[in-house]
Amino acid sequence: MCPPARSTPCRGVRWGEERGTAATVCPFAVRPVENRHGEALKELHAYVFSFPLFVMRRLIAWVLALLLGLAAYIFLTQPQEAGVKLPSLPPLTGPPQTGQPSPSPESSVPHWDDALLRQSVDAQPITIAALRARKYPGSALSVIRTLSPGAGYSRQVVSYQSEGLKIHALLTVPSGTPPPGGWPAIVFNHGYIPPAEYRTTERYVAYQDAFARAGFVTLKSDYRGHGDSEGEARGGYNDPGYTVDVLNAAASLKKDARVNRQRLGVWGHSMGGQLSLRAMLVDPELKAASLWAGVVASYDVLATDWAPPGGEKRQLDDLNRRYLRLLSPNASLADLRGRPLQLHQGTGDKEVPYSFQVDLANDLRAAGQPFTAYKYEGDNHNLSGNLGLALRRSVQFFKDTL
């Protein structure tokens, strides 16, 4: 098997000794890896200095004001993975209550009761309720090109439809005759890779190889705006688009005669872990999920604990903490209804905090949902030192649950 090509932040893997530890609940951590505001400021400076000198003072004052605004924006939207921001917070003032006197200056922020807060949350398209209200018809998988086969399986670049967009994906199918009912299948959800750098046939090759040789069909979606896929890449946490693409990928697999639609699971790494968790909560036909170094803490935890190296921890008031908690997939974990999750995390992960996995494990335990969590001492975001062991555990997990 060939390890995936290197990329940032999901850099591919190096094969190493398998140093796995006993199964235990673990935590996690991701950090921002790029800042696009710098490029915007460069363009702004070039624009300003192209004007005649007599307007420079006015423009410089405008630039300083804009810089202050950008600084405030960066603070309010941290922490964020490259190219993405967390969902917006609700306004701190609510609609006036009928029949109530005007508030005094000391009490200008009204109380948000649970019903009002829920109304604000439900208006967001990223919520589980909003995603459940959508349709995910998928489409037949169309072959774009056939690649050289793997050891005991075929490989093809295919496309499918998602909200009218043509999304590319890498499909692997075991060789030979499918078992009665069809092959079990896994929807593979990759982590953050700069969309312009993403290539369908690169990264996660070793992962799909392990599952294909074990008798699973796998489909790794590009997501919209990545590589040759249509659409705009708008991130995985504040926009529903990638989740919609994952759910339409699952629907497309269900239409394939080689696949047993009753034996469908999801696998996700990093950002793909968040997408996989959300997909499980939307589609009850997804039977199980394996999440590697996933961004899976509740949104209120992401907002306070996912800061750049050396950055100050953000503080949230009670209103915003409640709002982000309700907005998070973690608020709906009871809807797994007994479908199991498997969690993997290295304690040396410098991209996604190890504590995030512990947070999800605690939330799952509180919701009474089954899970198994593995802790890999000192390993990194890609579990490079334990890749073979983690893959074997994931393959066996899906054999047991699908």
C-alpha positions in Angstrom: 0.0 0.0 0.0 1.2 3.5 -0.8 0.9 6.1 2.0 -1.1 9.2 1.0 0.7 12.2 -0.4 1.7 14.9 1.9 -0.6 17.9 2.4 -1.4 20.5 5.0 -2.8 20.1 7.6 -3.7 16.5 6.9 -0.2 15.7 5.8 -0.3 12.1 4.7 1.3 9.3 6.7 4.6 7.6 7.3 4.5 3.9 8.0 6.0 3.1 11.4 5.8 0.7 14.3 2.5 0.0 15.8 2.6 1.3 19.3 -1.1 1.3 20.2 -2.2 1.4 23.8 -5.2 -0.3 25.4 -8.6 1.1 24.6 -9.4 4.2 26.6 -11.3 7.4 26.4 -9.2 10.1 24.9 -9.3 13.9 24.1 -8.2 16.0 21.1 -7.0 19.5 19.5 -6.9 21.4 16.1 -5.2 24.7 15.4 -5.5 27.2 12.7 -2.9 26.6 9.9 -3.4 29.6 7.7 -4.6 33.2 7.8 -6.2 34.7 4.7 -6.5 38.2 6.1 -2.8 38.9 5.3 -3.4 38.6 1.6 -6.4 40.9 1.8 -4.3 43.5 3.5 -1.6 43.3 0.8 -4.2 43.9 -1.8 -5.5 46.8 0.2 -2.1 48.4 0.5 -1.4 48.2 -3.2 -4.8 49.8 -3.9 -4.2 52.7 -1.4 -0.8 53.6 -2.7 -2.0 53.8 -6.3 -4.0 57.0 -5.5 -2.7 60.6 -5.7 -0.9 61.9 -2.7 -3.7 64.4 -1.8 -6.0 61.7 -0.7 -3.5 59.6 1.2 -4.3 61.0 4.6 -8.0 60.2 4.3 -7.3 56.7 2.9 -4.7 56.0 5.7 -7.3 56.8 8.3 -9.8 54.5 6.5 -7.2 51.7 6.4 -6.5 52.0 10.1 -10.2 51.8 10.8 -10.5 48.8 8.6 -7.5 47.1 10.3 -9.2 47.6 13.6 -12.3 46.1 12.2 -10.4 43.1 10.8 -8.7 42.6 14.2 -12.1 42.5 15.9 -13.4 40.1 13.2 -10.4 37.8 13.7 -11.0 37.7 17.4 -14.7 37.1 17.2 -14.4 34.3 14.7 -11.4 32.4 16.3 -10.8 29.6 16.7 -11.0 28.4 13.1 -9.5 25.8 10.9 -7.9 27.1 7.7 -10.5 28.8 5.6 -13.5 28.2 7.9 -15.2 30.0 10.8 -17.5 28.8 13.5 -21.2 29.7 13.4 -22.1 33.2 14.1 -23.2 34.1 17.6 -26.8 35.4 18.2 -27.3 39.1 18.9 -27.1 40.2 22.5 -30.4 42.1 22.2 -33.7 40.4 21.5 -37.0 41.5 20.2 -39.0 43.7 22.6 -41.6 41.9 24.6 -45.2 43.1 24.1 -46.6 45.0 27.0 -43.3 45.3 28.8 -41.8 48.7 29.7 -38.7 49.9 27.9 -35.6 48.5 29.6 -33.4 50.7 31.6 -29.8 51.2 30.5 -28.7 48.9 33.2 -30.9 46.0 31.8 -30.7 46.6 28.1 -29.9 42.9 27.4 -33.2 41.0 27.7 -33.4 37.5 29.0 -33.4 34.8 26.3 -35.6 32.0 27.5 -35.2 28.5 26.1 -38.0 28.9 23.5 -36.5 32.2 22.1 -33.0 30.7 22.0 -34.3 27.6 20.3 -36.0 29.8 17.7 -32.7 31.5 17.0 -30.9 28.2 16.7 -33.5 26.6 14.4 -33.1 29.5 11.9 -29.5 28.3 11.2 -29.1 26.0 8.1 -26.3 24.0 9.8 -28.6 22.5 12.5 -29.5 18.8 12.5 -33.2 19.8 12.3 -32.6 21.9 9.2 -30.5 19.2 7.6 -33.2 16.6 8.2 -35.7 18.8 6.4 -33.7 18.6 3.2 -33.8 15.9 0.6 -30.8 13.8 -0.4 -31.6 11.9 -3.6 -28.0 11.3 -4.7 -27.7 9.9 -8.2 -26.2 7.1 -10.2 -22.4 7.1 -10.0 -20.9 8.2 -13.4 -17.5 6.9 -14.2 -15.1 9.7 -15.3 -12.0 7.5 -15.6 -10.7 4.1 -14.5 -7.5 3.9 -12.6 -5.0 1.1 -12.2 -6.5 -1.5 -9.9 -5.4 -2.1 -6.3 -4.6 -5.5 -4.7 -8.0 -7.2 -5.2 -10.1 -4.2 -6.0 -10.9 -1.7 -8.8 -10.4 2.1 -8.6 -12.4 4.7 -10.5 -12.9 8.4 -10.4 -16.6 8.9 -10.5 -19.1 11.8 -10.1 -22.5 12.1 -8.5 -25.1 14.9 -8.1 -25.5 17.0 -5.0 -27.9 20.0 -5.1 -27.4 20.2 -8.8 -23.6 20.2 -8.5 -21.3 17.6 -10.1 -19.1 16.2 -7.3 -16.1 14.0 -8.0 -15.2 11.1 -5.8 -12.8 8.1 -5.6 -14.6 4.8 -5.7 -13.1 1.4 -4.8 -14.9 -1.9 -5.3 -13.6 -5.3 -4.2 -12.9 -7.8 -7.0 -15.1 -10.8 -7.5 -18.7 -11.6 -7.0 -20.5 -9.5 -4.4 -21.9 -11.5 -1.4 -25.7 -12.0 -1.2 -27.3 -8.5 -0.8 -24.1 -6.7 -2.0 -20.9 -5.4 -0.5 -20.9 -3.4 2.7 -19.8 0.2 2.0 -18.1 3.1 3.7 -18.4 6.8 2.9 -14.9 8.3 3.4 -14.8 11.9 4.6 -11.4 13.6 4.3 -10.1 16.3 6.6 -9.3 19.9 5.6 -7.0 20.3 2.6 -6.9 23.6 0.8 -9.6 23.2 -1.9 -7.3 24.4 -4.7 -4.7 21.9 -3.8 -7.0 18.9 -3.4 -6.8 16.1 -5.9 -9.3 13.2 -6.0 -6.7 10.5 -6.4 -4.3 11.8 -3.7 -4.4 11.5 0.1 -6.1 8.7 2.1 -5.0 6.1 -0.5 -3.7 3.7 2.2 -7.0 4.0 4.2 -9.3 3.1 1.3 -6.9 0.3 0.3 -7.2 -1.3 3.7 -11.0 -1.3 3.5 -11.2 -2.4 -0.1 -9.0 -5.4 0.5 -11.2 -6.3 3.5 -14.3 -6.5 1.3 -15.8 -3.0 1.6 -16.8 -0.6 -1.2 -15.5 2.9 -0.4 -16.4 6.3 -1.8 -14.3 9.3 -0.9 -16.1 12.5 -1.9 -14.1 15.6 -2.9 -16.8 17.9 -1.4 -18.0 20.9 -3.4 -15.3 23.4 -4.6 -12.5 20.9 -4.2 -10.4 19.8 -7.1 -12.6 19.4 -10.2 -15.8 19.4 -8.3 -18.4 22.1 -8.9 -19.6 24.6 -6.4 -18.0 26.8 -3.8 -15.9 25.6 -0.9 -17.4 27.3 2.1 -16.1 25.2 5.0 -17.4 22.4 7.1 -18.6 24.0 10.3 -20.6 27.1 9.5 -22.2 26.0 6.2 -24.2 22.8 5.4 -22.7 22.3 1.9 -20.1 19.6 2.7 -22.5 17.7 4.9 -25.1 17.8 2.1 -22.4 16.3 -0.3 -21.6 13.5 2.2 -25.3 12.6 2.5 -25.8 12.6 -1.2 -22.7 10.4 -1.5 -24.3 7.9 0.8 -27.6 8.1 -1.2 -25.6 7.5 -4.4 -24.0 4.4 -2.9 -27.5 3.1 -1.9 -28.5 3.2 -5.6 -25.5 1.0 -6.7 -26.5 -2.6 -7.3 -23.1 -3.8 -6.0 -23.8 -2.2 -2.5 -25.9 -3.6 0.3 -27.7 -0.4 1.4 -28.5 -2.0 4.8 -24.7 -2.2 5.5 -23.5 1.4 5.2 -21.1 3.2 7.5 -19.0 6.4 7.6 -15.3 7.1 8.3 -14.0 10.6 8.9 -10.7 12.3 9.7 -10.3 15.7 11.3 -13.0 18.0 9.7 -14.3 14.8 8.1 -15.0 13.5 11.6 -17.4 16.5 12.2 -19.1 15.8 8.9 -19.4 12.1 9.7 -21.0 12.7 13.1 -23.5 15.2 11.6 -24.3 12.7 8.7 -25.0 9.9 11.3 -27.5 12.2 13.1 -29.3 13.1 9.8 -29.4 9.7 8.1 -30.6 6.8 10.3 -29.6 4.3 7.6 -25.9 4.9 8.4 -25.2 2.2 10.9 -21.8 3.1 12.4 -19.0 5.7 12.2 -15.2 5.6 12.9 -13.8 9.0 13.7 -10.1 9.8 13.6 -8.8 12.9 15.2 -12.2 14.5 14.6 -13.2 18.1 15.3 -16.0 16.6 17.4 -16.3 18.7 20.6 -19.4 20.8 21.0 -19.3 24.2 19.3 -19.1 26.1 22.6 -15.9 24.1 23.4 -14.5 24.8 19.9 -15.2 28.5 20.4 -13.2 28.7 23.7 -10.5 25.9 23.4 -9.5 25.9 19.7 -7.1 28.9 19.6 -3.9 29.5 17.7 -0.7 28.5 19.5 -0.1 31.1 22.2 -3.5 32.6 21.7 -5.7 33.6 24.7 -8.6 31.4 25.5 -11.8 33.1 24.5 -14.5 33.6 27.2 -18.2 33.1 26.5 -21.1 34.5 28.4 -23.9 32.1 29.4 -26.2 33.1 26.5 -23.6 32.5 23.8 -22.5 29.2 25.4 -26.1 28.0 25.5 -26.6 29.1 21.9 -23.5 27.3 20.5 -24.2 24.2 22.6 -27.7 23.9 21.0 -26.3 24.6 17.5 -23.8 21.7 17.9 -24.4 18.1 16.6 -23.4 17.1 20.2 -26.8 18.4 21.4 -28.5 15.6 19.3 -26.5 12.6 20.2 -29.5 10.8 21.7 -30.7 10.5 18.1 -28.0 8.0 17.4 -30.4 5.5 19.0 -27.7 2.9 19.8 -25.7 3.2 16.6 -22.1 2.9 17.7 -19.1 5.2 17.2 -15.4 4.4 17.3 -13.0 7.2 18.2 -9.2 7.4 17.6 -6.8 10.1 18.8 -3.1 10.7 19.4 -2.1 12.6 22.5 0.6 14.4 20.4 -1.9 15.8 17.9 -0.9 19.4 17.3 -3.8 20.1 14.8 -6.9 19.1 16.8 -6.8 19.1 20.6 -6.8 15.6 22.1 -9.3 16.9 24.6 -12.0 17.2 21.9 -12.3 13.4 21.7 -12.7 13.2 25.5 -15.4 15.8 25.3 -17.3 13.8 22.7 -16.9 10.6 24.8 -18.3 12.4 27.8 -21.2 13.6 25.7 -21.9 10.2 24.3 -21.8 8.7 27.8 -24.2 11.3 29.1 -26.6 10.5 26.2 -26.3 6.8 26.8 -24.9 6.0 23.4 -22.3 3.2 22.7 -18.8 4.0 21.7 -15.2 2.8 21.9 -12.3 5.3 22.2 -8.6 4.6 21.6 -5.8 6.7 22.9 -2.4 6.6 21.1 0.3 8.0 23.4 2.4 10.7 21.7 1.0 10.1 18.2 0.2 12.9 15.7 -2.9 14.1 13.8 -2.6 11.3 11.2 -1.7 8.5 13.7 1.5 7.9 11.7 3.0 5.8 14.4 0.0 3.6 14.7 -1.6 3.6 11.3 -1.7 -0.1 10.7 -3.1 -0.8 14.1 -5.8 1.9 13.9 -6.8 0.7 10.4 -7.1 -2.9 11.6 -9.3 -1.7 14.5 -11.5 0.3 12.2 -11.9 -2.5 9.7 -12.8 -4.9 12.4 -15.2 -2.4 13.9 -17.2 -2.2 10.6 -17.1 -5.9 10.2 -18.7 -6.2 13.6 -21.3 -3.4 13.2 -22.4 -3.5 9.5 
